[in-house]
């Protein structure tokens, strides 16, 4: 890809990694051997799709050859065989050595100050226990990602993603593996409980309370994506354990001694009881 200051960037991406392209940054993707790749694309604009993406083959095919000749400084005949239909996804050759490609694209240009790839799957979790883990990528550790934040949640069977809400953005979820059951609570009161499997998509509006259970017999993993520069979360137990105990006890008609046993560190994921 190329940033707005003309600095090129080339990198290989593996399972569990993220890439981020700022709006308007030209970029290309190539599948590597031996088996290519599969990925989920998330946009910070809900109207984005393949039909409003500017494709370079489409542009050249609709530009007069004499203009192309002037623009690139070569004879017009050089463009006699360009494709007349856009190439969205097409079969090419497997890329060669990464170092060689990096040297080829540099051409005396400076390197960008921050990477456009982030290894979310192998990053240090922000929360981790025997009940699961939560890894986060946002502008605090993935500097270029100024409009999108993400959280990768991994949970063993029976674990519960604690009751919480996100105050700064809606949550768009993609379930990678396992089976889940999510309940979302809204004003009214209204609540909706839905089961999810690998390949499913979930959605939670900003500030709506929700939790996710692993209802399968294998590991559950999903990624939550937010249109925000930062990942923000408010834990229900964290709020209540930092509220005067007498007030909480009056609200729920329970013993203050039980409140003292609630987790007060916002664990993120709770184990099977």
N, C-alpha and C positions, 0 to 999 in steps of 0.2 A: 504494500500500500504506500501512498504518498501523502504526507501531511500538507497543510496549507502553506508551509514555508519551504516546500520542495524537498523535504527530507524523506528518503525511501526507507522502508522497513520490510524485511523478509524473515519469516520464522516458521518452524515446524510446530504443529499442534497435535497433541496426543489426547487420548481419552481422559476426561476430567478437566481439560483446559478450557479457557474462555479466550475469545478475541473480542476486540471492540474497535469499530470503525466510526469515527465522528461523522456526523452528517456532511455529505459532500466530498468525503475523502475517497478518491478512486482506489479500487482494490480488486484483487483476483484471488481465486481459491483453486487449488489443485489437489486431487486425491493422490495419496501416496500408496506404495505397495506394502503388503501384498494384496490387501482387500479393500482399498479405497477408504471411504469414510461416510459417516452419517452424523448429522448435526441438527440442532434446533436453532433457528434464527429468531431473535427477539428484537423488536423495534420499539423506540420510544415514541413512535407515532402510530396509532392504531389504524391509520388509513394506508400505511405502507404495504405494498405487495409487488409481485413481479411485473405488473402492468404499468406501474409508475416508477420503475427503476430505469435509469439511463444506461443503456448498453452501448459500448464503444463500437461494436459491429453495426448496430443499427444507425448510429451517427454517421459513420463513414459511408455506409451504403446510401445515405440520403444527402451526401455532400458532393457537389460537382467534382469530377476528377481534376480539373484545372485548379480548383481551390485546394484540393489535397496536395497537388504538386507544389504549389506556392507555400503551403503550410509546412510541409516536411522537407522541402528543398530537394526533391528528386523528380524525375520525369513522371508525367501522368500515367504512362504505360505501366509503371510499377504497381498500380492499383487495379489492373485489368481483371485480376482473378479474386478480388475480395468477395466474401459472401454477401449475397444480396438480401439474405434474411438474417435476423439477429441470432446470435449464438448465446443462448441462456445457459444451458448445460450441454456439453458436447464431449465426445471421446477424443482425448489427446494422448500424449506420451507421458510416461511417469517421469517426474522431475529428477534431476541428477543431484549432485552434491550440494548441500545447503551453503557451504562456504563459497563455492564457485558462483552460485546465484547471488549471494550477498556482494561479492566482488563485482559481478556484472552490473548490478543495479546501482552501485554506489556512484560511479562516474564522477568522481570529485565532489559529490554532494556530502553534506554533513549528515550524521546519524541523528534521529530524533532523541530528545532527552529521556523519554520514558518508553518502555515496551508497550506494544499493543496486544500482547498475549499474557495471560495470567494463569498459573497452574493452581486452579481452585481446588481440584480433587486431592492434591498432595500438600496443600497449604496447612499451616497450623490452625487447628480448630479454635474458634472463639469460646466454644463450650464443648466439653467432652467428659463423658463418664461411661460406666458400663451400660447405661441406658441409651447411649447414642452420641452423636456429635453434630455440631453446626459449624460450617465454614462460611466465611463471608468475603465477598469481593465488592468493594465500593471505592470511591475516590480517595479513601484514606490509605489503601494499600495497592490499588490499581489506578494510578494517577490519571490516566487518560479517560477513564470511565466516569465522566462528569454528569451523565444523564441517566445512567442505568446502574442499579445495585443488584446483587444476587446473593442468595443464601443456599448452600447445599446441605440438606438435612439427611442424615443416615440413622436408621433406628432398627433395633432387633425386634423379633416378634413380641407382641404384647406391650411394647413401649408406647408412651404417649407424648406427643409434642405438647408441652404445657399450654394451658389456657393463656392467651395473649392477644395483643392487637398491634397494628402498625400505624403510628400517628402521622406519618408523612407521605404515604403512597398506598395505592391499591397493590394487591399481591396477585401475580399471575404465576401459576404453578405448572410444572411439567413433571409427571411421574415417570421416573427412569426405570425402576424395578420394584417388585413387591406388590402388596395389596394394602390399601389404606381406606380409612373411613374418616371423613372430616365433617364436623358440625360447625356451622357458622351462626352466630346469634346476632340478631338485629333488633332495633327498637320495635315496639308494638305491643307485646313482644312477639317476635317471629324468629323461628329457628329452622334451619335446613340441614339435614344429614344426608351425605352422599358417599357412595363407595367409589374407589378409584383403582385402576390397574395400570400397569406399565403402558405408556403411550397416551394416557389420559391427561386432560388439562383441567385445572381447578382455578377458581377466581374468588378473591375475597376483597370487598371494598375497604377502603381506608377506614380505620377506627372501628371496624366490626370485630367483636370478640370471636375467637375460633380456636379449635384444637384439632390435632390429627392423631389417629390411632393406627398402629400397625396391626391389622386384623388377619394377616396371613401367617404362614409358618416359615417364611424366609425373610431376609433383610429387606427393609423398605428404604428407598432412596428417592428423593425428589428435589427439584431446584425451584426456589421461589425468586421471581424477578420483580423489581420495583422501578418505576420511573422516578428516580430520585438520585441525587449524588451520594447520599449516605443511607446505610441500612439502619433503621430505627425500629425498636421493639419495646413494648411495655408488657411486663409479666404481671399477671393477676396476683399471684402469690407474693411477688415482690412488693406490689402496691399495698396489699393488705397487711403484710408483716412489717411494713414501715408506716402503718397507721396506728394511732393509739389503741392498744389491745381492748380496752373497755368499750370503745366505740364499735370495734369489729364484733366483739362478743354480743353486744346489744343488737347489732344488725342481723346476726345469724342465729342468735339464741343458742350459743355454744359456750363451752367452758374456756376461759382464757388460757388454761393449761394446755389445751389442744392447739390453740393458736401458736403457742410457743414452739410446737413441734413442726410447724409448717416450714418448708425451705425458704430462707430469706436471702438467697444468693442468685435468684433467677436462673435455675439450672438448665432451662431450655428444653430438655427432654427428661421425662420421668420413667422409671423402670416399671415393668409389670408388677402389680401388687401381689 
